[in-house]
Amino acid sequence: MTLPDWQQRTVLLTGKEKSDRYRSSHVIIAGAGGVGAYAAEMLCRAGIGKITIIDSDTVQPTNINRQLIALHSTVARKKTDVLSQRLLDINPDLLIEPKDLYITEDNIAGLLDASPDFVIDAIDTIAPKCALITECLRRHIKIISSMGAGAKKDITKIAYADINDTYNCGLSKAIRLRLRKAGVKGKLPVVFSSEQADKNAMLPVNEPNKKSTTGTISYMPATFGCYLAAYVLENI
């Protein structure tokens, strides 16, 4: 099989066997926001053959400071639609499966019935995040999860860890407690930042599924997304 020109530099680095594995792999990405969209694009550019994107949100003006798909021209459009169109413009042969829905305990099992090779959790709400993690661990599906990138700006503090070894991360702590309370066991690789969150960059809000709004900077969610993609490409 002759490789398209745009894939040749990747194969030169990874080798044909790894490249073939990428093309035959299916990755589910839950969350198409600041973290998830960058992870999706990095996987697409590396040659992953099938990507499922799950997100129920539309692009909002407040997303523009950090989200790959957020432009003034895309405001109010479904994130899954915008991201799918962008990924297909990178790789027209990509098998893309956009799912415009909110993950719940009731629908998560059906979403994983496709037996993906890897799952990326880029959800920022605790309940659906824990539902996804729990079901992946139960089914022994490979997963890597993104912890909190908000209210932080030191890019050098981003790292991989098992969730039980994270610190200075409020989201990690909340996820750990909920999983432990539910009796969920197993190793969970995550991307987190050990930087102390700036409490002055957090504002309480009274919205469904959201307790606070945090300040963000453009490069932090993007780097989290790149870390997630790199882990998948190395371990798929």
C-alpha positions in Angstrom: 0.0 0.0 0.0 1.4 3.4 -1.0 1.3 5.9 1.8 -0.2 9.3 1.2 2.5 12.1 1.2 1.1 13.5 4.5 1.8 10.3 6.4 5.4 9.7 5.2 7.2 11.7 7.9 5.3 9.8 10.6 6.2 6.4 9.2 9.8 7.5 8.9 9.9 7.9 12.7 7.6 5.1 13.9 8.2 2.4 11.3 5.7 0.7 9.0 4.5 -1.9 11.6 3.5 0.8 14.1 1.9 2.9 11.4 -0.1 -0.1 10.3 -1.3 -0.6 13.8 -2.4 3.0 14.0 -4.4 2.7 10.9 -6.2 -0.4 12.2 -6.9 1.1 15.7 -10.1 2.6 17.1 -9.9 5.3 19.8 -12.9 6.8 21.6 -12.4 10.4 22.8 -14.9 11.5 25.4 -15.0 15.3 25.5 -14.2 17.6 22.5 -13.2 20.7 24.4 -9.9 22.3 25.3 -8.2 19.0 26.0 -10.1 16.4 23.9 -10.0 18.2 20.6 -6.2 18.6 20.7 -5.9 14.9 21.6 -8.1 14.0 18.7 -6.2 16.0 16.2 -2.8 14.6 17.3 -4.2 11.1 16.9 -5.7 11.9 13.5 -2.4 13.4 12.2 -0.5 10.3 13.5 -2.8 8.1 11.3 -5.2 6.5 13.7 -7.8 4.9 11.5 -11.0 5.3 13.5 -12.0 7.9 16.0 -15.2 8.2 17.9 -15.9 11.6 19.5 -18.4 12.0 22.2 -19.7 15.5 23.4 -23.0 17.1 23.8 -21.9 20.8 23.8 -21.9 23.6 21.3 -19.0 26.0 20.8 -19.4 29.1 23.1 -17.6 32.4 22.9 -15.8 31.7 26.2 -14.2 28.6 24.6 -12.2 30.7 22.1 -9.3 31.4 24.4 -8.2 27.7 24.5 -10.2 25.3 22.4 -8.9 24.1 19.0 -12.3 24.2 17.3 -13.6 27.4 18.9 -13.6 30.3 16.4 -16.0 33.2 16.0 -17.2 31.4 12.9 -18.0 28.2 14.8 -19.8 29.6 17.8 -23.2 27.8 18.4 -22.2 24.8 16.3 -22.0 21.3 17.7 -18.5 20.6 18.8 -18.7 17.0 17.4 -19.6 18.4 14.0 -16.9 21.0 13.9 -14.2 18.6 15.0 -15.3 15.9 12.7 -15.1 18.2 9.7 -11.7 19.3 10.7 -10.3 15.8 11.2 -11.7 14.7 7.8 -9.9 17.6 6.2 -6.7 16.2 7.7 -7.3 12.6 6.8 -10.2 12.0 4.3 -9.9 8.3 4.9 -10.5 8.6 8.6 -13.5 6.6 9.9 -15.1 9.2 12.1 -18.0 8.6 14.4 -19.4 11.7 16.1 -21.8 11.2 19.0 -23.6 14.3 20.1 -24.7 13.1 23.6 -24.0 13.5 27.3 -22.5 10.4 28.9 -24.5 8.8 31.7 -24.4 5.5 33.6 -27.3 4.4 31.4 -25.7 4.9 28.0 -22.0 4.3 28.8 -22.2 0.5 28.3 -23.6 0.8 24.8 -20.9 3.3 23.9 -18.2 0.8 24.7 -19.7 -2.2 23.0 -17.6 -1.4 20.0 -14.6 -2.6 22.0 -12.2 0.3 21.2 -8.5 -0.2 21.4 -8.2 2.8 23.7 -10.3 5.4 25.4 -9.3 9.0 26.2 -11.3 10.6 29.0 -11.3 14.4 28.5 -14.5 15.0 30.4 -14.6 17.8 32.9 -17.7 16.8 34.9 -17.3 14.2 37.7 -20.4 12.0 37.2 -19.9 11.1 33.6 -16.2 11.0 34.0 -16.5 8.3 36.8 -19.1 6.4 34.8 -16.7 6.1 31.8 -13.7 5.2 34.0 -15.6 2.6 35.9 -16.9 0.8 32.8 -13.5 0.9 31.1 -11.8 -0.6 34.1 -14.6 -3.2 34.5 -14.2 -4.3 30.9 -10.4 -4.0 30.9 -10.4 -1.5 28.1 -7.3 0.7 28.0 -8.0 4.2 29.2 -6.1 7.4 30.1 -7.8 10.2 31.8 -7.2 14.0 31.9 -7.3 15.7 35.3 -7.7 19.4 35.9 -5.9 22.0 33.7 -7.8 25.0 34.9 -6.4 27.7 37.2 -2.9 26.6 36.4 -0.2 27.9 34.0 3.1 26.2 34.6 3.5 23.9 31.7 6.5 22.2 33.3 4.4 20.7 36.1 2.4 18.5 33.7 3.1 14.8 34.1 1.8 11.2 33.8 0.9 9.3 37.0 -1.5 6.7 38.4 -4.4 8.6 39.8 -3.5 7.4 43.3 -0.1 9.2 43.0 -1.4 12.6 42.0 -1.3 15.7 44.2 -2.3 19.3 44.1 -5.2 18.4 41.9 -8.8 18.8 43.2 -10.3 16.9 40.3 -8.0 13.9 40.9 -9.0 13.9 44.6 -12.7 14.0 43.8 -12.4 11.2 41.3 -10.4 9.0 43.7 -12.9 9.5 46.4 -15.9 8.6 44.2 -14.2 5.6 42.7 -13.1 4.3 46.1 -16.6 4.8 47.5 -18.0 2.8 44.6 -15.5 0.0 45.2 -13.8 0.5 41.8 -10.3 -0.8 41.8 -7.5 -0.8 39.2 -4.7 1.3 37.8 -5.8 4.5 36.1 -3.1 6.4 34.2 -3.8 10.1 34.1 -2.3 13.4 32.9 -2.2 15.9 35.7 -0.4 19.1 36.9 1.3 19.2 40.2 1.1 23.0 40.3 -1.0 24.4 43.0 -4.2 25.9 41.5 -4.6 29.6 41.7 -7.6 30.1 44.0 -8.0 33.7 42.8 -8.7 32.2 39.3 -11.8 30.3 40.5 -15.3 31.6 40.7 -18.3 29.7 42.2 -21.3 29.3 39.9 -24.7 27.8 40.2 -25.1 25.8 37.0 -26.2 22.2 36.2 -23.2 19.9 36.5 -20.8 22.7 37.3 -19.8 24.2 40.7 -17.1 26.7 39.5 -15.6 28.5 36.6 -11.9 28.5 36.4 -9.5 30.8 34.6 -7.5 29.1 31.8 -4.6 29.8 29.5 -4.4 28.7 25.9 -1.5 26.3 26.1 -2.4 24.2 29.2 -5.4 22.2 27.8 -3.6 21.9 24.5 -0.6 20.3 26.2 -2.8 18.0 28.3 -4.3 16.9 25.0 -0.9 16.2 23.5 0.2 14.2 26.5 -3.0 12.1 26.2 -2.4 11.4 22.5 1.3 10.6 23.0 0.4 8.0 25.7 -2.1 6.3 23.4 0.2 6.3 20.4 3.0 4.7 22.6 0.7 2.1 24.2 -1.8 1.2 21.6 
